[in-house]
Amino acid sequence: MSKICQITGKRAMVGNNVSHSKRRTKRKFNVNLFTKKFYWVEQDCWVSLNISAAGLRTINKLGLDAAIKMAADKGYLNA
C-alpha cells in the first residue's frame, strides 16, 4: 500500500538530513497517514479510507460526501 492520502493526495517527500557539520544525507518525509472508517450517510455504508491528519480536518470541515466528491474530481481517490 502506497503512502498517499486518498482525500488530499499528499505523498512522501524527499529531503536531506543535515548534521551539525552540514553533511547532507537523503531522507524521506513521510505523511502522517492512518486508516480510518467513516459511515457514509448518503450511500448508507461504511467506507475505509487511508487519510492524513490534514485529510481528516478536511472531512471535518466539508463533510464526508463533499470531501469524497472533491477527491474523486481531482483523481486522488482510486475507487
Secondary structure, 3 states (H helix, E strand, C coil): CCCECCCCCCECEEEEEECCCCCEEEEEECCCEEEEEEEECCCCEEEEEEEEHHHHHHHHHHCHHHHHHHHHHHCCCCC
